């Protein structure tokens, strides 16, 4: 017998795709059809996300919602949150910060190899801050000293690895990975399953895969996080 939740999800996503066809949006949302038919593509490779959210225990808690590239702000604001809380009496180890990468921001969860292979800077309109051209690398993964400066503050440690070292939790939307990888596979005449698998294999260290970004935002707030839109 089929799992009822799986069946309901397929029907829901299929309905969205059908409505998109009527509205003339099929070229944009057609990967939803594939998502509804191939549940294996949506399987999270990174363990139970509900368990992951139980790490949120700080005195001050914030979830940053990152939906698209927004210069340095998706990574600067978590650092500013921690710095200013530290200055007002709450050290980093008593804070909880979650960054949710979803929609057009999912490339930030990937290693440089995927950026170069799939031209993610061009696809997602993300320029390299050093070259000002579409990025062939993840500019926020292991940045070089001096890569990011803020007026009045100088060099700031806003690389994903630097934020993780300060306790920031990063997660990425599996639904967005499925839809975006399928769309890109169609564009490049590749097999969607292989592209999605490749993207999953190229996730950065300690990036938690969650069923969807909006699911993650809900879970973070259920664990006491205030909400901040970061891009």
Secondary structure by P-SEA (a helix, b strand, c coil): cccaaaaaaaaaaaaaaaaaaaacccccccaaaaaaaccccccccccccccccccccccbbbbbbbcccccccccaaaaaaaaaaaaaccccccbbbbbbbccccccccccaaaaaaacccccccccccccccccccccccccccccccccccccccccaaaaaaabbbbbbbaaaaaaaaaaaaaaacccaaaaaaaaaaaccccccccccaaaaaaaaaaabbbbbbcc
